[in-house]
């Protein structure tokens, strides 16, 4: 593609990175959505829709002015926290380094540029662009709200960083808290109490037998203890202990069956609470729209591997309602790390993929 395309993608990515749109800064979440809105508002055709829920803003640009479109392209512009210097992008070795470059402000720049270019056409394709601000905490007030407010489509792609491979399935979430009640006593007289740590120990052993921790990558339900709270004094048996489980479930296993299995590992005096149920992504990779995307990816020289992921994305909301939905986006590495980067040539390739794909959605 042209030098100007490459330059535009680099410039917009860097401008987006300089907005530290972390979830603890609602003013900056607003600022990053305002940035997208400003790029879209004055385009020569189409319509901009603005939505908000729980102080989480979103903006939708429809080339044909409708809430429904044949194709939806989605990007989240919120990011996880970082040190201050990570919000000053650095360009080296054909890459842009900085927080959010890979996840997913580089993709956001691609979609903003594509929206601009398609708006210049006399007969633009039937495509809607979504920019949301709460994916990193689950997407309930961003993409989920857009879907529930009527922003529907025949095919949904979130441009999450996949190295231009196609993620058609990922796990859902079923976080659980367990409170184990004990009987307090002086630490020197353990026979006078009931130590909830012992109950916790036995429960964790039973839980590991029910959901063994894989020794290598495996697409199975995983149950991972991540937080333990308890104890008030070093010489007192605690009254209770709380355990948090990070549970990622495969589509074949529902949250209620996991809850029952976890309960069976602990005694009746333990309180086991399902905190929520995040639906998984589950799209047929042989769906014609998905296969068409794969063909376009191959046309730009990438292999378009199909794969399954362990974490969640906003694509799950659409697939749970029967809309084919996948993740496909730029090349990069260092997700949520101090060395996060996106490949500049990969941004151009991502643009080329979507620019070719939209020609099938007239």
C-alpha positions as CSV (number, residue, x, y, z in Angstrom):
1,X,0.0,0.0,0.0
2,X,1.0,3.6,-0.2
3,X,3.4,5.4,2.1
4,X,0.7,7.7,3.2
5,X,-1.4,4.7,4.5
6,X,1.6,3.4,6.5
7,X,2.3,6.9,7.9
8,X,-1.3,7.5,8.8
9,X,-1.5,4.1,10.7
10,X,1.7,4.9,12.6
11,X,0.5,8.4,13.4
12,X,-2.9,7.4,14.7
13,X,-1.6,4.5,16.6
14,X,0.9,6.7,18.4
15,X,-1.8,9.4,19.1
16,X,-4.0,6.7,20.6
17,X,-1.2,5.3,22.7
18,X,-0.6,8.8,24.2
19,X,-4.1,8.7,25.7
20,X,-3.7,6.6,28.8
21,X,-7.2,5.2,28.7
22,X,-7.1,3.0,31.7
23,X,-10.2,1.9,33.5
24,X,-9.4,3.9,36.6
25,X,-9.6,7.1,34.5
26,X,-13.1,7.7,33.1
27,X,-12.1,11.1,31.8
28,X,-9.5,9.4,29.6
29,X,-11.8,6.7,28.5
30,X,-14.0,9.5,27.3
31,X,-11.0,11.2,25.7
32,X,-10.1,8.1,23.6
33,X,-13.7,7.7,22.4
34,X,-13.8,11.4,21.7
35,X,-10.7,10.9,19.5
36,X,-12.4,8.2,17.5
37,X,-15.6,10.3,17.3
38,X,-13.7,13.3,16.0
39,X,-12.2,11.2,13.2
40,X,-15.7,9.9,12.2
41,X,-18.0,12.8,12.8
42,X,-17.2,14.8,9.7
43,X,-16.9,12.0,7.2
44,X,-18.9,12.8,4.0
45,X,-21.4,10.0,4.4
46,X,-22.8,7.6,7.0
47,X,-23.9,8.2,10.5
48,X,-22.3,8.3,13.9
49,X,-24.1,6.8,16.9
50,X,-22.9,7.6,20.5
51,X,-23.8,5.3,23.4
52,X,-22.9,5.2,27.0
53,X,-23.5,2.8,29.9
54,X,-22.2,3.0,33.4
55,X,-19.9,5.8,32.4
56,X,-18.4,3.7,29.6
57,X,-18.7,5.5,26.3
58,X,-18.9,3.8,22.8
59,X,-19.1,5.2,19.3
60,X,-20.5,3.4,16.3
61,X,-20.0,4.6,12.7
62,X,-22.4,3.2,10.1
63,X,-21.5,3.7,6.4
64,X,-25.2,3.4,5.5
65,X,-26.6,5.0,8.6
66,X,-28.2,1.9,10.1
67,X,-27.8,0.1,13.3
68,X,-27.8,-3.2,11.5
69,X,-25.0,-4.0,9.0
70,X,-23.9,-7.0,7.0
71,X,-20.4,-6.7,8.6
72,X,-19.3,-5.3,12.0
73,X,-15.7,-4.4,12.6
74,X,-15.0,-3.8,16.3
75,X,-12.1,-2.4,18.4
76,X,-11.7,-1.6,22.1
77,X,-9.7,1.4,23.0
78,X,-9.4,0.8,26.7
79,X,-6.1,-0.6,28.0
80,X,-4.6,-2.2,31.1
81,X,-2.5,0.0,33.4
82,X,1.2,0.8,32.7
83,X,4.0,3.0,33.8
84,X,4.0,6.5,32.5
85,X,6.8,6.0,30.0
86,X,4.8,3.3,28.3
87,X,2.3,5.9,27.1
88,X,5.0,7.5,25.0
89,X,5.3,5.2,21.9
90,X,8.7,4.3,20.5
91,X,9.3,3.3,16.9
92,X,12.1,0.9,16.2
93,X,12.9,-2.2,14.0
94,X,9.6,-1.8,12.1
95,X,7.5,-1.9,15.3
96,X,5.6,0.5,17.5
97,X,6.3,-0.1,21.2
98,X,4.0,1.1,24.0
99,X,1.0,0.2,26.1
100,X,-2.0,-0.7,23.9
101,X,0.0,-0.9,20.6
102,X,-0.9,-4.6,20.2
103,X,-4.0,-4.7,22.4
104,X,-5.5,-2.9,20.5
105,X,-4.9,0.6,19.5
106,X,-3.0,-0.4,16.4
107,X,-6.2,-2.2,15.3
108,X,-8.2,0.9,16.3
109,X,-6.1,3.0,13.9
110,X,-6.6,0.5,11.1
111,X,-10.4,0.7,11.5
112,X,-10.5,4.5,11.7
113,X,-8.4,4.7,8.5
114,X,-10.6,2.2,6.8
115,X,-13.8,4.0,7.8
116,X,-12.4,7.2,6.5
117,X,-11.4,5.7,3.1
118,X,-14.7,3.8,2.6
119,X,-16.7,7.0,3.4
120,X,-15.2,8.5,0.2
121,X,-16.8,5.9,-2.0
122,X,-20.0,6.8,-3.9
123,X,-21.6,3.5,-2.9
124,X,-19.9,2.3,0.3
125,X,-20.3,-1.3,1.6
126,X,-22.7,-2.2,4.3
127,X,-20.3,-2.1,7.2
128,X,-20.5,-0.7,10.8
129,X,-17.5,0.2,12.9
130,X,-17.6,-0.1,16.7
131,X,-15.2,1.5,19.2
132,X,-15.7,0.6,22.8
133,X,-14.1,1.4,26.2
134,X,-14.6,-1.5,28.6
135,X,-13.4,-4.7,27.0
136,X,-10.6,-5.2,29.6
137,X,-13.1,-5.6,32.4
138,X,-15.5,-7.8,30.5
139,X,-17.3,-5.7,27.9
140,X,-20.6,-5.7,29.6
141,X,-21.1,-1.9,29.2
142,X,-19.5,-1.7,25.7
143,X,-20.0,-4.3,23.0
144,X,-22.6,-6.1,25.1
145,X,-24.7,-2.9,25.4
146,X,-24.4,-2.1,21.7
147,X,-25.7,-5.6,20.9
148,X,-28.6,-5.2,23.3
149,X,-29.4,-1.8,21.9
150,X,-29.9,-3.1,18.4
151,X,-26.5,-2.8,16.8
152,X,-26.7,-6.1,15.0
153,X,-24.9,-7.7,12.1
154,X,-24.6,-10.7,9.9
155,X,-20.9,-11.2,10.7
156,X,-18.8,-9.8,13.5
157,X,-15.1,-9.4,13.7
158,X,-13.2,-7.9,16.6
159,X,-9.7,-6.9,15.4
160,X,-7.9,-8.3,18.4
161,X,-4.3,-9.1,17.8
162,X,-4.2,-12.6,16.3
163,X,-1.2,-12.3,13.9
164,X,-3.9,-12.4,11.2
165,X,-4.9,-15.9,12.2
166,X,-8.5,-16.5,13.0
167,X,-9.8,-17.2,16.5
168,X,-13.2,-18.9,16.2
169,X,-13.5,-20.2,19.8
170,X,-12.4,-19.2,23.2
171,X,-13.3,-20.1,26.8
172,X,-15.9,-18.5,28.9
173,X,-15.4,-17.4,32.5
174,X,-17.1,-18.7,35.7
175,X,-15.3,-17.0,38.7
176,X,-16.1,-18.4,42.1
177,X,-15.6,-17.3,45.7
178,X,-15.4,-19.8,48.5
179,X,-15.8,-18.8,52.2
180,X,-14.8,-21.5,54.6
181,X,-15.9,-20.9,58.1
182,X,-13.9,-22.1,61.1
183,X,-14.1,-21.9,64.9
184,X,-11.6,-19.4,66.4
185,X,-9.3,-20.4,69.2
186,X,-5.9,-19.5,70.6
187,X,-3.1,-20.6,68.3
188,X,-1.6,-22.5,71.2
189,X,-4.8,-24.6,71.7
190,X,-5.8,-25.8,68.2
191,X,-8.0,-28.5,69.7
192,X,-10.4,-25.9,70.9
193,X,-11.1,-24.6,67.4
194,X,-11.6,-25.6,63.8
195,X,-9.0,-24.3,61.4
196,X,-10.5,-23.3,58.1
197,X,-7.1,-23.6,56.5
198,X,-7.2,-27.3,57.0
199,X,-10.6,-27.4,55.2
200,X,-9.2,-25.2,52.5
201,X,-6.2,-27.6,52.0
202,X,-8.4,-30.7,51.7
203,X,-10.7,-28.8,49.3
204,X,-7.9,-27.7,47.1
205,X,-6.6,-31.3,46.9
206,X,-10.1,-32.5,45.9
207,X,-10.4,-29.7,43.4
208,X,-7.1,-30.6,41.8
209,X,-8.3,-34.1,41.3
210,X,-11.5,-32.9,39.7
211,X,-9.8,-30.3,37.5
212,X,-6.1,-31.2,37.1
213,X,-3.8,-28.4,36.2
214,X,-2.5,-29.1,32.7
215,X,1.3,-29.4,32.4
216,X,1.1,-27.9,28.9
217,X,-1.3,-25.9,26.9
218,X,-4.7,-27.7,26.6
219,X,-8.2,-26.5,25.7
220,X,-9.9,-27.8,28.8
221,X,-11.7,-26.1,31.7
222,X,-9.1,-24.7,34.1
223,X,-9.7,-23.9,37.8
224,X,-6.9,-21.7,39.2
225,X,-6.8,-20.4,42.8
226,X,-5.6,-16.8,42.6
227,X,-6.5,-15.0,45.8
228,X,-6.7,-16.1,49.5
229,X,-7.8,-13.8,52.3
230,X,-7.9,-14.7,56.0
231,X,-6.5,-14.2,59.5
232,X,-6.5,-11.4,61.9
233,X,-3.6,-12.3,64.3
234,X,-0.6,-14.6,64.2
235,X,-1.7,-16.4,67.4
236,X,-5.4,-16.9,66.6
237,X,-7.1,-19.5,64.5
238,X,-9.0,-17.5,62.0
239,X,-12.8,-17.3,61.9
240,X,-12.9,-17.8,58.1
241,X,-10.8,-17.9,55.0
242,X,-11.8,-16.7,51.5
243,X,-10.6,-18.3,48.3
244,X,-11.1,-16.9,44.8
245,X,-11.0,-19.2,41.8
246,X,-10.3,-18.0,38.3
247,X,-12.2,-20.5,36.2
248,X,-12.1,-20.6,32.4
249,X,-14.6,-23.0,30.9
250,X,-14.8,-24.6,27.5
251,X,-18.1,-24.2,25.6
252,X,-19.2,-27.8,26.4
253,X,-19.2,-27.2,30.2
254,X,-21.7,-24.7,31.6
255,X,-21.2,-22.6,34.7
256,X,-23.8,-24.3,36.8
257,X,-22.2,-27.7,36.4
258,X,-18.8,-26.3,37.4
259,X,-20.4,-24.7,40.4
260,X,-21.8,-28.1,41.5
261,X,-18.4,-29.7,41.0
262,X,-16.6,-27.1,43.1
263,X,-19.2,-27.4,45.8
264,X,-18.7,-31.2,45.9
265,X,-15.0,-30.6,46.9
266,X,-15.8,-28.6,50.0
267,X,-17.9,-29.4,53.1
268,X,-21.5,-28.0,53.6
269,X,-20.4,-25.3,56.0
270,X,-18.4,-23.6,53.1
271,X,-20.2,-20.9,51.2
272,X,-19.5,-21.3,47.4
273,X,-20.7,-18.4,45.2
274,X,-20.7,-18.1,41.4
275,X,-19.8,-14.5,40.8
276,X,-20.8,-14.4,37.2
277,X,-20.8,-16.4,33.9
278,X,-19.0,-15.0,30.9
279,X,-20.1,-16.8,27.8
280,X,-17.5,-18.4,25.5
281,X,-16.9,-17.7,21.9
282,X,-18.1,-20.5,19.7
283,X,-18.3,-20.0,16.0
284,X,-18.3,-22.7,13.3
285,X,-15.0,-22.2,11.4
286,X,-16.6,-23.6,8.3
287,X,-19.3,-20.9,8.2
288,X,-19.1,-19.2,4.7
289,X,-18.4,-15.8,6.2
290,X,-15.4,-17.2,8.2
291,X,-14.1,-19.1,5.2
292,X,-14.3,-15.9,3.1
293,X,-12.3,-14.0,5.7
294,X,-9.7,-16.8,5.7
295,X,-9.5,-16.6,1.9
296,X,-8.9,-12.9,2.0
297,X,-6.1,-13.3,4.6
298,X,-4.4,-15.8,2.4
299,X,-4.6,-13.4,-0.5
300,X,-2.4,-10.9,1.4
301,X,0.2,-13.6,2.0
302,X,-0.7,-14.8,5.5
303,X,-1.6,-18.5,6.4
304,X,-4.9,-17.8,8.2
305,X,-4.6,-20.5,10.8
306,X,-7.7,-21.3,12.8
307,X,-7.2,-21.6,16.5
308,X,-8.8,-21.6,20.0
309,X,-7.9,-19.1,22.7
310,X,-8.0,-19.3,26.5
311,X,-8.9,-15.8,27.5
312,X,-12.1,-13.9,26.5
313,X,-13.0,-11.2,24.0
314,X,-16.1,-9.2,23.0
315,X,-16.7,-11.5,20.1
316,X,-18.5,-13.8,22.6
317,X,-21.5,-11.5,22.9
318,X,-22.4,-11.8,19.2
319,X,-21.7,-15.5,18.9
320,X,-23.9,-16.2,21.9
321,X,-26.8,-14.7,20.0
322,X,-26.2,-16.8,16.9
323,X,-24.1,-14.3,14.9
324,X,-20.9,-15.7,13.5
325,X,-18.1,-13.9,15.2
326,X,-14.3,-14.2,15.2
327,X,-11.2,-12.4,16.2
328,X,-8.7,-11.4,13.5
329,X,-6.2,-8.6,13.7
330,X,-2.6,-7.3,13.7
331,X,0.8,-8.9,14.3
332,X,2.5,-8.2,17.6
333,X,3.6,-9.5,21.0
334,X,4.0,-8.5,24.6
335,X,0.3,-8.4,25.5
336,X,-0.1,-6.5,28.8
337,X,3.6,-6.6,29.3
338,X,6.4,-3.9,29.6
339,X,7.5,-4.8,26.0
340,X,4.2,-4.6,24.1
341,X,4.6,-4.0,20.4
342,X,2.7,-4.1,17.1
343,X,4.3,-4.7,13.7
344,X,3.9,-1.7,11.3
345,X,3.8,-3.9,8.2
346,X,1.3,-6.0,10.0
347,X,-1.0,-3.0,10.5
348,X,-0.8,-2.4,6.7
349,X,-1.7,-6.1,6.1
350,X,-4.6,-5.9,8.5
351,X,-5.9,-2.9,6.6
352,X,-5.5,-4.7,3.3
353,X,-7.4,-7.7,4.7
354,X,-10.4,-5.6,5.8
355,X,-10.3,-3.4,2.7
356,X,-10.6,-6.6,0.5
357,X,-13.2,-8.2,2.8
358,X,-15.6,-5.3,2.7
359,X,-16.0,-5.6,-1.0
360,X,-18.0,-8.7,-0.4
361,X,-20.5,-6.8,1.8
362,X,-22.2,-4.4,-0.7
